Amino acid sequence: MLTEKDFIKIEKQAIGIYQNLELQIIEEIATRIANYGYANTVVLNDIKIAQEMGFLYQDIIKLVAEYNNTTYERVSEIFNNAGIKTLKFDDKIYTEAGLNPLPINQSPNMVQILNATIKKTAGNLQNLVMTTATNSQTSFYNAMNKAYMEVSTGVKSYSQSIIDAINNVSDIGGVITYPSGRKMSLESAARMNIITGVNQTCGKLQELRANELGWDLMELTAHSGARPSHAEWQGKIVSRTGKKGYLSLDDIGYGTVTGFKGVNCRHDWHPYYKGSTRAYTQEQLKKWQNETVTYNSKKINKYEATQIQRKMERQIRQDKKTLAGLQGIIKSKTADNKLIEDTRTQFSKQSLIYKAHQNELDNFIRQTSLTKDNTRLYTGKQDKNISTQVANVTKIASKYNTSDIIGMKVNNIKITEIGEHIISRTYARNISFEDIQDALKNPIKYGKIRTNKTQQIKGKNCTIIINTETGKLVTIYPKKTKKE
């Protein structure tokens, strides 16, 4: 039998197989778009774009292969550990009942089932992940074509078009494509394939063992926060042969996509001896079925709360995909300084949005006492690189927010607000906060009030723009830099 904790551990191992690949693919596409500068050309060059798509395909295939090289071994480890643990628990019950179950390695049928499923699952994952190469080509071409059309028709500036195109790539992500045409993120596909595969394989091993020993009754596991349709039958007894007085296999939807041991199901079962002590009391099952948590002074069903948490986690993952795409431009070899500066500005703005979403999740976890699962938020080298830059942005924002700037008077104008844009431009233009404070406290010169009610505050090493009516700090320029 596998517990909910076992499934959580398996899920973390599953996500870890391709954990960082999606962010790497997004960054690779973004870097190529920035390097190519396609939208800045006058004539659409299909031959050159086709060549670039070919190079991209080869590089993504190589990248995917590096991950696939260890897939079989890691999948094998997950399945073998789960199978051994499942039967070890079940066999203890059989032994106590006076039966003599054989070890799994002495059962040719069980070994065959386990090996066949490992091979199938690992092979499916490897094949599915390979489809990201083709999808990456499509994303690259569509982004380039869209950017070209926008710039050539004057709809957008070059830098804005490139940034938007790469944001579109990030929204799609490094998707895999099933033979049916269905698309899914790498992380979701790995989790679903392995969690479902492990549970169904262990179920087959359990059935084979029960058939060998002539065992009928099975007790279903139960856990807090189960989906409503599963909460109805969790913790109850099932008769595999359909005996009256017990649930049947049809009652629990065994063998269906949404039922027991279906897609992403975390329920298991184990042998039950009539009259023996039950694993869960009726009071415990009823409590779990009606369990609620409080969020923003409102009580909500715990299962619904977990779905809210999943939604927040998906948003944070999407934020990181967007940041990975922007980072791809920043790390590119483009000579377009405006593109780099505008991208750094956008990266800063997105960092603040990402930080707000992180705080929202942390607040949700704090109020509901649910468990935070960092494996659903990406980890790894690529993520750490992004997090380092995000930390730089939030550090600048923190300096602004904890300083004495708000309330300060400059040229008889009271500063009332620090705009998001000035924070982003401070990061994008590598201006030190100390120079900003010095400019506000020791201004050298004031510019004329413009028609848009803004005025320059010139300091020793930077120039700050303030709205003279609202007192909002609008943007900032380094010394001797022309205005945007």
C-alpha positions in Angstrom: 0.0 0.0 0.0 1.1 3.5 -0.8 0.2 6.4 1.5 -0.4 10.0 0.5 3.1 10.9 1.7 4.4 8.2 -0.7 2.6 9.8 -3.6 3.9 13.3 -2.6 7.4 11.9 -2.7 6.8 10.2 -6.0 5.4 13.4 -7.4 8.5 15.3 -6.4 10.7 12.7 -8.0 8.6 12.8 -11.2 8.8 16.6 -11.5 12.6 16.4 -10.9 13.2 14.4 -14.1 12.5 17.3 -16.5 12.4 20.0 -13.8 14.5 22.7 -15.5 14.1 21.8 -19.2 11.1 24.0 -20.0 12.8 27.2 -18.7 15.9 26.3 -20.7 13.9 25.8 -23.9 12.1 29.2 -23.5 15.4 31.0 -22.8 17.0 29.3 -25.9 14.2 30.4 -28.2 14.2 34.0 -26.8 18.0 34.3 -27.2 17.8 33.2 -30.8 15.0 35.7 -31.5 17.0 38.5 -30.0 20.2 37.5 -31.8 18.5 37.1 -35.1 16.9 40.5 -35.1 14.5 39.3 -37.7 11.9 42.0 -37.2 14.4 44.7 -38.0 15.0 43.4 -41.5 13.1 44.9 -44.5 12.6 41.7 -46.5 11.3 38.4 -45.2 14.1 35.8 -45.7 12.5 32.4 -45.7 15.7 30.6 -46.4 17.6 32.2 -43.5 14.7 31.7 -41.1 14.4 28.0 -42.2 18.1 27.5 -41.5 17.8 29.1 -38.1 14.8 26.9 -37.3 16.9 23.9 -38.2 19.7 24.9 -35.9 17.2 25.5 -33.1 15.7 22.0 -33.7 19.1 20.4 -33.4 20.0 22.3 -30.2 16.7 21.4 -28.5 17.0 17.8 -29.5 20.5 17.8 -28.0 19.2 19.5 -24.8 16.3 17.0 -24.5 18.6 14.1 -25.0 20.7 15.1 -22.0 17.6 14.8 -19.9 16.4 11.7 -21.5 19.7 9.9 -20.9 18.8 9.4 -17.3 15.0 9.0 -17.7 14.9 5.2 -17.7 17.0 4.8 -14.6 15.1 7.4 -12.7 11.7 6.0 -13.7 12.9 2.5 -12.9 13.9 3.6 -9.4 10.6 5.2 -8.7 8.5 2.2 -9.9 10.7 -0.4 -8.3 10.6 1.4 -4.9 6.9 1.8 -5.1 6.2 -1.8 -6.1 8.4 -3.2 -3.3 6.9 -0.9 -0.7 3.3 -1.7 -1.8 3.7 -5.5 -1.6 5.8 -5.4 1.6 2.8 -3.7 3.4 0.2 -6.0 1.8 2.3 -9.2 2.4 2.5 -8.5 6.1 -1.3 -8.7 6.3 -1.3 -11.9 4.2 1.3 -13.4 6.4 -0.7 -12.5 9.6 -3.7 -14.3 8.0 -1.6 -17.5 7.7 -0.8 -17.2 4.0 2.7 -17.4 2.4 3.2 -14.7 -0.3 6.4 -15.0 -2.5 8.8 -12.1 -2.7 8.3 -10.0 -5.8 11.6 -11.0 -7.4 10.4 -14.7 -7.2 7.3 -14.0 -9.2 8.0 -13.9 -12.9 4.6 -12.4 -13.7 5.1 -9.5 -11.3 8.6 -8.8 -12.5 7.3 -8.9 -16.1 4.5 -6.4 -15.3 6.9 -4.1 -13.5 9.6 -4.1 -16.2 7.1 -3.7 -19.0 5.5 -0.7 -17.3 8.8 1.0 -16.6 9.9 0.6 -20.2 6.6 1.9 -21.5 6.4 4.9 -19.2 10.0 5.9 -19.7 9.7 5.4 -23.5 6.5 7.4 -23.6 8.0 10.3 -21.7 11.2 10.3 -23.9 9.1 10.3 -27.1 6.7 13.0 -25.8 9.5 15.3 -24.7 11.2 15.0 -28.1 8.1 16.7 -29.6 9.2 19.9 -27.8 11.8 20.4 -30.5 9.2 20.6 -33.3 7.0 22.8 -31.1 10.0 25.1 -30.4 10.5 25.6 -34.2 6.8 26.6 -34.5 7.0 29.0 -31.6 10.2 30.6 -33.1 8.7 31.0 -36.6 5.3 32.4 -35.3 7.1 34.9 -33.0 9.4 36.1 -35.8 6.6 36.4 -38.3 4.4 38.3 -35.9 7.2 40.7 -34.9 8.1 41.3 -38.6 4.5 42.2 -39.4 4.1 44.5 -36.4 7.4 46.4 -37.1 7.0 46.6 -40.8 3.5 48.0 -40.6 4.4 50.4 -37.7 2.0 48.8 -35.2 4.8 48.5 -32.6 8.3 49.6 -32.1 11.0 47.0 -32.7 11.9 46.4 -29.0 8.3 46.2 -27.9 7.4 43.8 -30.7 10.3 41.5 -29.8 9.5 41.6 -26.1 5.8 40.8 -26.8 6.7 38.0 -29.2 8.9 36.4 -26.6 6.2 36.8 -24.0 4.0 34.8 -26.3 6.6 32.1 -26.5 6.8 32.1 -22.7 3.0 31.8 -22.4 3.1 28.7 -24.6 6.2 27.3 -22.9 8.1 24.1 -23.8 5.0 22.0 -24.5 4.8 18.4 -25.4 2.3 17.0 -28.0 0.4 13.8 -27.7 -0.4 11.7 -30.8 -4.0 12.9 -30.4 -2.8 16.5 -30.8 -3.4 17.4 -27.1 -0.7 19.6 -25.7 0.6 19.7 -22.1 3.4 21.3 -20.2 6.5 19.2 -19.5 6.0 19.4 -15.8 2.3 18.3 -16.0 3.1 15.5 -18.4 5.9 14.1 -16.3 3.8 14.2 -13.1 0.7 12.8 -14.6 2.5 9.9 -16.5 4.5 8.8 -13.5 1.9 9.2 -10.7 -0.8 7.5 -12.7 1.6 4.9 -14.0 3.0 4.0 -10.6 -0.5 3.8 -9.0 -1.9 1.6 -11.8 1.1 -0.7 -11.9 1.0 -1.2 -8.1 -2.7 -1.9 -8.5 -1.9 -4.7 -11.0 0.7 -6.2 -8.7 -1.8 -6.1 -5.8 -4.5 -7.8 -7.9 -2.1 -10.4 -9.1 -1.1 -11.1 -5.5 -4.7 -11.2 -4.3 -5.6 -13.6 -7.1 -2.6 -15.9 -6.2 -3.8 -16.1 -2.6 -7.6 -16.1 -3.3 -8.2 -12.8 -1.5 -11.3 -10.7 -2.1 -11.8 -7.8 0.3 -9.6 -4.6 0.1 -9.7 -1.5 2.2 -9.3 1.8 0.5 -6.9 4.4 1.8 -8.1 7.9 2.7 -6.6 11.4 3.1 -7.6 14.9 3.8 -8.5 17.2 0.9 -9.6 14.4 -1.5 -11.6 15.3 -4.5 -15.4 15.1 -3.7 -16.1 12.2 -6.0 -13.3 10.2 -4.3 -14.2 11.3 -0.7 -17.5 9.4 -1.1 -15.8 6.0 -1.1 -12.3 6.5 0.5 -11.7 4.5 3.6 -14.4 1.9 2.7 -14.2 -1.8 2.0 -14.3 -3.1 -1.6 -15.2 -6.6 -2.7 -13.3 -7.4 -5.9 -15.9 -10.1 -6.7 -18.9 -7.9 -6.0 -20.1 -9.4 -2.7 -23.2 -7.8 -1.2 -22.6 -5.4 1.7 -19.4 -4.0 0.2 -18.5 -1.5 -2.5 -17.9 -3.0 -6.0 -15.2 -2.1 -8.4 -17.8 -0.2 -10.4 -18.8 1.8 -7.4 -15.2 3.3 -7.1 -14.8 3.7 -10.8 -11.8 1.3 -11.0 -10.4 1.2 -14.5 -11.8 4.6 -15.4 -9.9 7.8 -16.0 -11.6 9.7 -13.2 -12.0 6.8 -10.7 -9.9 4.8 -8.3 -6.3 4.6 -9.6 -7.3 6.9 -12.5 -5.4 9.9 -13.7 -3.5 11.6 -10.8 -5.4 9.6 -8.2 -3.6 9.3 -4.9 -5.7 6.6 -3.3 -4.6 3.0 -2.8 -5.9 -0.1 -1.2 -4.7 -3.0 0.9 -6.0 -6.5 1.9 -8.8 -6.4 4.5 -9.6 -9.4 6.8 -13.3 -9.4 7.8 -13.6 -8.3 11.4 -10.1 -6.8 11.7 -9.6 -3.2 12.9 -10.3 -0.6 10.3 -7.6 1.9 9.3 -9.9 4.9 9.7 -12.8 5.6 12.0 -16.1 6.8 10.6 -15.6 10.0 12.6 -12.2 10.6 10.8 -13.7 10.0 7.4 -16.6 12.3 8.0 -14.3 15.0 9.3 -12.2 14.8 6.2 -15.2 14.8 3.9 -16.5 18.0 5.5 -13.2 19.6 6.3 -12.9 23.3 5.6 -10.2 26.0 5.9 -10.5 29.8 6.4 -9.2 32.3 3.9 -9.8 36.0 4.1 -12.4 35.3 6.9 -14.4 32.9 4.6 -14.7 29.2 5.1 -14.0 27.0 2.0 -13.9 23.3 1.4 -10.4 22.0 1.8 -10.4 20.4 -1.7 -11.5 23.7 -3.2 -8.6 25.3 -1.2 -6.1 23.0 -2.7 -7.4 23.9 -6.2 -6.9 27.6 -5.3 -3.4 26.8 -4.2 -2.7 24.9 -7.5 -3.9 27.9 -9.5 -1.6 30.2 -7.6 1.3 27.8 -8.2 0.5 27.7 -11.9 0.6 31.5 -12.0 4.0 31.6 -10.3 5.4 29.0 -12.8 4.0 31.1 -15.6 5.7 34.2 -14.1 9.0 32.3 -14.2 8.5 31.3 -17.8 8.0 34.9 -18.7 11.1 35.9 -16.7 13.1 33.1 -18.5 12.1 34.5 -21.9 13.1 38.0 -20.9 16.4 36.7 -19.5 17.0 35.1 -22.9 17.0 38.5 -24.5 19.3 40.0 -21.8 21.8 37.2 -22.2 21.7 37.4 -26.0 24.4 38.9 -28.2 22.2 41.6 -29.7 23.8 45.0 -30.2 20.5 46.8 -29.8 21.0 48.7 -26.6 17.4 49.9 -26.5 16.1 46.4 -26.7 18.3 45.3 -23.8 17.3 48.3 -21.7 13.6 47.9 -22.5 13.8 44.2 -21.7 15.6 44.9 -18.4 12.8 47.3 -17.6 10.1 44.7 -18.4 12.1 42.1 -16.4 12.0 44.4 -13.4 8.2 45.0 -13.7 7.6 41.2 -14.1 9.8 40.6 -11.1 7.6 42.8 -8.9 4.5 41.0 -10.3 6.1 37.6 -9.6 7.0 38.7 -6.0 3.4 39.9 -5.4 2.2 36.4 -6.5 4.7 34.8 -4.2 3.5 36.9 -1.3 -0.1 36.0 -2.2 0.7 32.3 -2.1 2.6 32.7 1.2 -0.3 34.5 2.7 -2.7 31.8 1.5 -0.6 29.1 3.1 -0.3 31.0 6.3 -4.1 31.5 6.6 -5.2 28.0 5.5 -2.3 26.0 7.1 -2.0 24.0 3.9 1.5 22.7 2.9 3.6 24.7 0.5 5.1 22.5 -2.2 8.2 24.2 -3.7 8.6 21.4 -6.3 5.5 22.9 -8.0 7.3 26.2 -8.3 10.4 25.1 -10.2 13.8 24.7 -8.7 17.2 24.1 -10.3 20.0 26.0 -12.0 17.8 28.0 -14.4 15.4 29.0 -11.7 18.3 30.1 -9.4 19.6 32.3 -12.2 16.2 34.0 -12.5 15.8 34.3 -8.7 19.1 36.0 -8.4 18.0 38.8 -10.8 14.6 39.0 -9.2 16.3 39.5 -5.8 18.3 42.4 -7.3 15.0 44.0 -8.4 13.2 43.5 -5.1 16.2 44.9 -3.3 15.9 48.1 -5.2 12.2 48.3 -4.6 12.8 47.7 -0.9 15.3 50.5 -0.7 12.8 52.9 -2.3 9.9 51.7 0.0 11.9 51.8 3.3 13.6 55.1 2.6 12.6 58.6 3.7 11.9 59.7 0.1 8.1 59.7 0.6 7.2 63.0 2.2 10.4 64.6 1.2 10.1 68.1 -0.4 12.1 68.9 -3.6 11.8 72.4 -5.1 8.7 72.8 -2.9 7.1 69.7 -4.4 6.2 67.0 -1.9 7.0 63.5 -3.0 3.9 61.3 -2.5 4.5 58.3 -4.6 7.3 56.1 -6.1 6.2 54.8 -9.4 6.8 51.2 -10.6 8.4 52.6 -13.7 11.2 54.4 -11.8 12.0 51.2 -9.9 12.2 49.3 -13.1 14.3 52.0 -14.8 16.7 52.1 -11.8 17.3 48.4 -12.4 17.4 48.6 -16.2 19.8 51.5 -16.3 22.1 50.3 -13.4 21.7 53.5 -11.4 22.7 53.3 -7.7 20.2 54.1 -5.1 22.7 56.3 -3.3 22.9 58.5 -6.4 19.2 58.8 -6.4 19.1 59.9 -2.8 21.9 62.4 -3.4 20.0 63.8 -6.4 16.9 64.4 -4.3 18.7 65.8 -1.3 21.4 67.8 -3.1 19.9 68.7 -6.5 22.2 70.6 -8.9 19.5 72.0 -11.2 15.8 71.9 -12.0 14.4 71.7 -15.5 11.4 73.6 -16.8 7.9 72.3 -16.1 6.7 70.5 -19.2 3.2 70.5 -20.7 2.6 67.0 -19.2 3.3 68.6 -15.7 6.7 66.8 -15.3 10.0 68.4 -14.2 13.6 67.2 -14.2 15.6 67.1 -11.0 19.2 66.9 -12.0 21.7 65.4 -9.5 25.4 64.7 -9.7 25.1 61.3 -11.4 21.4 61.0 -12.5 18.3 62.9 -13.5 14.9 62.2 -11.9 11.6 63.1 -13.4 8.8 64.1 -11.0 5.1 64.9 -11.7 4.7 68.4 -10.3 1.0 68.0 -9.6 0.8 64.5 -8.1 4.3 64.4 -6.5 4.9 61.0 -8.1 8.5 60.0 -9.1 8.1 59.0 -12.7 11.4 57.8 -14.2 15.1 58.3 -14.0 18.1 58.7 -16.4 21.8 58.2 -15.7 24.1 61.2 -16.2 24.4 62.5 -19.8 21.7 60.1 -21.1 19.2 61.6 -23.4 15.5 61.2 -22.5 13.5 58.3 -23.9 
